[in-house]
Amino acid sequence: MIGSRVRDHPEVHGVHDFVAYYSGHVIEVEFHAEVDRDLTVVEAHDIESELRERVRGVEPVSDARIHLDPAGVGEWKDADVAARTSAGG
């Protein structure tokens, strides 16, 4: 449920290194979201803020630490598979 709130954002091309864990009675969330590499800093900041609000809208999420990556960098182990899948290959 938390992950789908991130993946369903129209500007998010992919999500990786997603972790959600309990800290006391609340959930803390950390993830990397891939966005268009040509976004301005202001546009990227707005997306990050929107993602944080989406995630914090899930009870009992307390906070989210979000790292934005430019799409296509391929930092995670399944990057090649994801790139081929989204390219229709």
N, C-alpha and C positions, 0 to 999 in steps of 0.2 A: 504494500500500500504506500509506504513512504517513497520507495524507489519509483513507483509509477507517477507520483506527483512531479518528480524531476524529469523522467523520460518523456512525459507528456507535454512538456513545455515546447512550444513550436521552434524555439531557437536552439534547443539542445540536440546535438548530432549524436551524442553518445555519453555514457556514464561508466566510470570505472573506479576502482579502489573505494567502493562503497562500504561503509562500516556504520552500523547502528548498535549502540550498547547502552545498557542501563547504568546510570550514575545515581545511585540512591533510588528514588522513586520516579525519576524522569529518564527520558531517552536522549542521548547525545548522538548526533549524526555527522559523519564526515564523508566527503566524496569529491571526485573530480568530474567536472562536466565539460564536454567538448562543445565549443561554439565556433562560429565563423571567425576565421583568422583575421578578417578585414574589419572587424568591429572597432569603433572608437573606444577609448577608455570609458567614456560616459555611457555608451551603449552596453558595454560589458558589465559595468557597475550596476546598471539598471536590471540586467538579467540576473546577476548575482543576488540582488535585493529581492527580486520576484521569486527566485528559487528558495531563498531563505524563508520568505513568508509562506510559500506553499508547504514547505517541510514543517515549519513551526505550527501550521494549521492542523497537524495531526496530533491528537492527544496521546500520550503525554510527552511529546517532543519538547525539549527545553531550548536547545540551540543547535545550529548547524554550522559546521566549518566547511566552506566551499572553496575549491580551487578550480579556476577556469583554465582550460587548455585550448589552444587552437586546434580545430578539427583537422585530422589527418596526420598528426604528429606520430601516432603509433607508439605510445609509451607503454602500453600494457601488452600482456602476452597474447591476447586474441585479436590484436589490432589488424593483422593481415586478413584474418577470416572475416572480421566485421567490414573491412574495406571492400573485400570481394563481394560480400553479401549485399551491401548497400549499392554497389556498382552493377549489380545484376549478374555477378559471376559466381 
